[in-house]
Amino acid sequence: MKRKYDTSQLLNFAPDSYLERTSRPVYALAFLLPFIVFYELGTILINTNLLRQYWQGRVVAFAWLQKLLEYLGFSSKLAWLATPLMVVLILVALQLASRKGWRFFVGDLPPMLIECILLALPLIVFSLLLNTQAKPQFRTVLPGVPAKQEQAQTASIQVWAQNGNAPATEGAATSEEPMIRVLADIVTGIGAGIYEELVFRLILICLLMLLFQDVLRLNHKNAVIVSVLVSAALFSAYHHIDFSGGQWYQRSTFSWLEFGFRTVAGVYFAVLFAIRGFGVTAGTHACYDVTATLTNALFFASGN
């Protein structure tokens, strides 16, 4: 018997409409492929010694997937190559399972990008409002800012980034540091949009729906609510703590305000995923991170 609901998409749009077409996995693949290539090339081309002082080279969600592949028997180099390929294979598998048409219109891709930029704006505004209302001592800085710069920026308003990049370490400052910092955060933000959405929305929410709806027998509405809240809380916690080498470590100073913001962002991305599919959600996440990076660099980096 066919299920009344699907675990990956909650709304049905008019057949072959823009909203229906761009929700298909094949559109997500076509739309995100340039982002994947940009992230991979950016990681290789700007991964200098100076850059590694402030940025650990890879989005943590990417590193998790890479470690999983190594655990399954892939060599480290093959796992590095297979991780972006995993995104492609998952989207191809979802497209096959959906039994929807493979044809896509190139003219739909620019509107998708505009849609992602517009959908990212509410989070930018929300982040600025929270930081404006917060007391100076509770305002946070962009994750990854070197410790020697944090004191000068603690009292300034920042846009919180969703990047799951590893903690920064102090290094010698150079005249190229601000440019490299911004470029690194842009590349990281692109990768975060793809791989964090893959882990916390496409994979985790689907697994949670299977757990709560099929195993624990919750009704569909309650299963959706619990899955969204659990995935959002884990998404937020992921930015503060990490598990590596058999040990837990704190990635950034914990703040309830920042944790709450990212939980709300996780719910926002989950709802967007349920309505618009993986492509637009990952694109929105990437556009938010890039916009947050550029906003901080242009308007809130005077203390650098």
C-alpha positions as CSV (number, residue, x, y, z in Angstrom):
1,M,0.0,0.0,0.0
2,K,1.4,3.4,-0.9
3,R,2.0,5.8,1.9
4,K,-0.1,8.8,2.2
5,Y,2.9,10.9,3.1
6,D,6.5,10.9,2.0
7,T,9.3,11.5,4.5
8,S,11.2,13.9,2.2
9,Q,8.6,16.2,0.9
10,L,5.3,17.3,2.5
11,L,3.7,19.5,-0.2
12,N,2.6,18.6,-3.7
13,F,2.7,21.4,-6.3
14,A,0.9,21.6,-9.6
15,P,2.6,19.2,-12.1
16,D,5.4,20.7,-14.1
17,S,5.1,24.1,-12.4
18,Y,8.2,25.9,-11.4
19,L,7.8,24.9,-7.8
20,E,7.2,21.3,-8.7
21,R,10.1,21.1,-11.1
22,T,12.7,22.8,-8.9
23,S,11.8,20.5,-6.0
24,R,12.9,17.4,-7.9
25,P,16.3,15.8,-6.9
26,V,17.5,16.2,-10.5
27,Y,17.2,20.0,-10.1
28,A,19.0,19.9,-6.8
29,L,21.8,18.1,-8.6
30,A,22.0,20.5,-11.5
31,F,21.7,23.5,-9.2
32,L,24.2,22.4,-6.6
33,L,26.9,21.0,-8.9
34,P,28.6,24.4,-9.4
35,F,28.5,24.9,-5.6
36,I,30.2,21.5,-5.1
37,V,32.9,22.2,-7.7
38,F,33.5,25.7,-6.2
39,Y,33.9,24.3,-2.7
40,E,36.3,21.6,-3.9
41,L,38.4,23.9,-6.0
42,G,38.3,26.6,-3.4
43,T,39.5,24.2,-0.7
44,I,42.4,23.1,-2.8
45,L,43.5,26.4,-4.2
46,I,43.4,28.5,-1.0
47,N,44.5,25.8,1.4
48,T,47.8,27.5,2.3
49,N,49.7,27.3,5.5
50,L,48.5,30.7,6.6
51,L,44.9,29.8,5.8
52,R,45.2,26.6,7.9
53,Q,46.0,28.8,10.9
54,Y,42.5,30.1,10.9
55,W,40.5,27.5,9.1
56,Q,40.8,23.7,9.4
57,G,40.4,23.2,5.6
58,R,37.0,21.3,5.7
59,V,33.5,21.7,6.9
60,V,33.1,19.4,9.8
61,A,30.0,17.7,8.3
62,F,32.2,16.9,5.2
63,A,34.9,15.5,7.5
64,W,32.3,13.3,9.2
65,L,31.2,11.8,5.9
66,Q,34.9,11.4,4.9
67,K,35.6,9.5,8.1
68,L,32.6,7.3,7.6
69,L,33.8,6.3,4.2
70,E,37.3,5.6,5.6
71,Y,35.6,3.5,8.3
72,L,33.8,1.5,5.6
73,G,37.2,0.7,3.9
74,F,37.9,3.6,1.6
75,S,41.5,5.0,1.5
76,S,41.8,8.6,2.7
77,K,42.3,9.9,-0.8
78,L,39.5,7.9,-2.2
79,A,37.2,9.0,0.7
80,W,38.0,12.6,-0.1
81,L,37.0,12.1,-3.7
82,A,34.0,9.9,-2.8
83,T,32.4,12.4,-0.4
84,P,31.2,14.9,-3.0
85,L,30.3,12.0,-5.2
86,M,28.1,10.8,-2.4
87,V,25.9,13.9,-2.8
88,V,25.5,13.1,-6.5
89,L,24.7,9.4,-5.9
90,I,22.1,10.2,-3.2
91,L,20.4,12.7,-5.4
92,V,20.4,10.4,-8.4
93,A,19.0,7.6,-6.2
94,L,16.2,9.9,-4.9
95,Q,15.4,11.0,-8.5
96,L,15.1,7.4,-9.5
97,A,12.9,6.6,-6.5
98,S,10.7,9.6,-7.1
99,R,9.8,8.3,-10.7
100,K,9.6,12.0,-11.8
101,G,10.9,13.4,-15.1
102,W,14.6,13.9,-15.6
103,R,14.2,16.9,-17.9
104,F,15.1,20.3,-16.5
105,F,15.2,23.8,-17.9
106,V,18.4,25.8,-17.6
107,G,16.2,28.9,-17.3
108,D,14.9,27.7,-14.0
109,L,18.4,27.8,-12.3
110,P,18.8,31.7,-12.1
111,P,15.3,32.0,-10.4
112,M,16.4,29.3,-8.0
113,L,19.4,31.3,-7.0
114,I,17.3,34.5,-6.5
115,E,14.9,32.5,-4.4
116,C,17.7,31.2,-2.2
117,I,19.1,34.7,-1.7
118,L,15.6,36.0,-0.8
119,L,14.9,33.1,1.6
120,A,18.3,33.7,3.3
121,L,17.3,37.3,4.2
122,P,14.9,36.5,7.0
123,L,17.7,34.7,8.9
124,I,20.1,37.7,8.3
125,V,17.5,40.1,9.7
126,F,16.7,37.8,12.6
127,S,20.3,37.4,13.5
128,L,20.9,41.2,13.4
129,L,17.8,41.8,15.6
130,L,18.9,39.3,18.2
131,N,22.3,40.8,18.4
132,T,21.0,44.3,18.5
133,Q,18.7,43.5,21.4
134,A,21.3,41.5,23.3
135,K,23.5,43.1,26.0
136,P,27.0,43.8,24.7
137,Q,28.5,41.0,26.9
138,F,26.2,38.4,25.3
139,R,26.8,39.4,21.7
140,T,28.8,36.9,19.8
141,V,31.5,37.2,17.1
142,L,31.6,35.3,13.9
143,P,32.9,31.8,14.6
144,G,36.6,31.3,13.9
145,V,37.8,34.9,14.5
146,P,41.2,34.6,16.1
147,A,41.2,35.0,19.9
148,K,43.4,38.2,19.7
149,Q,40.6,39.8,17.7
150,E,37.7,38.7,19.8
151,Q,38.2,41.2,22.5
152,A,38.1,44.1,20.1
153,Q,34.9,42.8,18.5
154,T,32.9,41.5,21.5
155,A,30.9,44.7,21.7
156,S,30.1,44.9,18.0
157,I,27.0,43.4,16.3
158,Q,27.7,40.4,14.1
159,V,25.7,38.2,11.8
160,W,25.9,34.6,13.1
161,A,27.3,32.2,10.5
162,Q,26.0,28.6,10.1
163,N,29.4,27.3,9.1
164,G,30.5,24.2,10.9
165,N,34.1,25.0,10.6
166,A,36.6,23.7,13.1
167,P,38.0,26.1,15.8
168,A,40.6,28.6,14.7
169,T,44.0,28.8,16.2
170,E,46.1,31.9,16.6
171,G,48.8,32.7,14.1
172,A,50.9,35.5,13.0
173,A,48.9,38.4,11.4
174,T,49.7,39.5,7.9
175,S,48.4,42.1,5.6
176,E,46.6,39.4,3.7
177,E,44.8,38.0,6.7
178,P,41.4,39.8,6.3
179,M,41.2,38.8,2.7
180,I,42.1,35.2,3.3
181,R,39.7,35.1,6.3
182,V,36.8,36.3,4.2
183,L,37.7,34.0,1.2
184,A,38.0,31.0,3.6
185,D,34.6,31.7,5.2
186,I,33.0,32.1,1.8
187,V,34.3,28.7,0.7
188,T,33.4,27.2,4.0
189,G,29.9,28.6,3.8
190,I,29.3,27.1,0.4
191,G,30.4,23.7,1.7
192,A,28.3,24.1,4.9
193,G,25.3,24.7,2.8
194,I,25.7,21.4,1.0
195,Y,27.1,19.0,3.5
196,E,25.3,20.2,6.7
197,E,22.0,20.1,4.8
198,L,22.9,16.7,3.5
199,V,23.6,15.4,7.1
200,F,21.0,17.3,9.2
201,R,18.1,17.5,6.7
202,L,18.3,15.0,3.9
203,I,19.7,12.2,5.9
204,L,18.9,12.9,9.6
205,I,15.2,14.0,9.1
206,C,14.5,11.1,6.9
207,L,16.0,8.7,9.5
208,L,14.1,10.4,12.3
209,M,10.9,10.1,10.4
210,L,11.4,6.4,9.9
211,L,12.2,6.0,13.6
212,F,9.3,8.0,15.0
213,Q,6.7,7.2,12.3
214,D,7.5,3.6,11.4
215,V,9.2,2.2,14.5
216,L,7.7,4.1,17.4
217,R,4.3,4.5,15.5
218,L,3.8,8.2,16.2
219,N,1.2,9.8,13.9
220,H,2.6,11.7,11.0
221,K,2.1,15.2,12.4
222,N,3.8,14.4,15.7
223,A,6.6,12.5,13.9
224,V,7.2,15.6,11.7
225,I,7.3,18.0,14.7
226,V,9.6,15.8,16.8
227,S,11.9,15.1,13.9
228,V,12.2,18.8,13.0
229,L,12.9,19.8,16.6
230,V,15.4,17.0,17.3
231,S,17.3,17.7,14.0
232,A,17.3,21.4,14.7
233,A,18.7,21.0,18.3
234,L,21.4,18.6,17.0
235,F,22.2,21.0,14.2
236,S,22.7,23.8,16.7
237,A,24.7,21.7,19.2
238,Y,27.0,20.6,16.3
239,H,28.3,24.2,16.0
240,H,29.4,24.2,19.7
241,I,30.8,20.6,20.2
242,D,32.5,18.1,18.0
243,F,33.6,14.4,18.3
244,S,37.0,13.6,16.8
245,G,39.6,11.0,17.5
246,G,37.4,9.3,20.1
247,Q,37.0,12.5,22.1
248,W,34.5,15.3,22.5
249,Y,35.8,18.9,22.4
250,Q,34.2,22.3,22.5
251,R,34.4,24.1,19.1
252,S,33.2,27.5,20.3
253,T,32.2,29.3,23.5
254,F,28.6,28.3,24.4
255,S,25.9,30.9,24.3
256,W,22.2,30.2,24.9
257,L,21.3,33.1,22.6
258,E,23.5,31.8,19.8
259,F,22.3,28.2,20.4
260,G,18.7,29.4,20.3
261,F,19.3,31.3,17.0
262,R,20.8,28.2,15.4
263,T,18.0,26.0,16.6
264,V,15.5,28.4,15.0
265,A,17.6,28.4,11.9
266,G,17.5,24.6,12.0
267,V,13.7,24.6,12.1
268,Y,13.6,27.1,9.3
269,F,15.8,25.0,7.1
270,A,13.8,21.9,8.0
271,V,10.5,23.5,7.0
272,L,12.1,24.8,3.8
273,F,13.4,21.3,3.1
274,A,9.9,19.9,3.6
275,I,8.4,22.4,1.2
276,R,11.0,23.1,-1.4
277,G,13.3,20.1,-1.3
278,F,17.1,19.7,-0.9
279,G,18.4,22.0,-3.7
280,V,16.7,25.2,-2.6
281,T,17.4,24.5,1.1
282,A,21.1,23.8,0.6
283,G,21.3,26.9,-1.7
284,T,19.6,29.1,0.9
285,H,22.0,27.8,3.6
286,A,25.0,28.6,1.4
287,C,23.6,32.0,0.5
288,Y,23.0,32.8,4.2
289,D,26.6,31.9,5.1
290,V,28.1,33.9,2.2
291,T,25.8,36.9,3.0
292,A,26.7,36.7,6.7
293,T,30.4,36.6,5.9
294,L,30.3,39.6,3.5
295,T,28.0,41.6,5.9
296,N,30.4,41.1,8.8
297,A,33.4,41.9,6.6
298,L,31.9,45.1,5.1
299,F,30.1,46.5,8.1
300,F,31.3,45.0,11.4
301,A,35.0,44.4,10.8
302,S,36.3,47.8,11.7
303,G,38.1,46.3,14.7
304,N,40.2,44.1,12.5
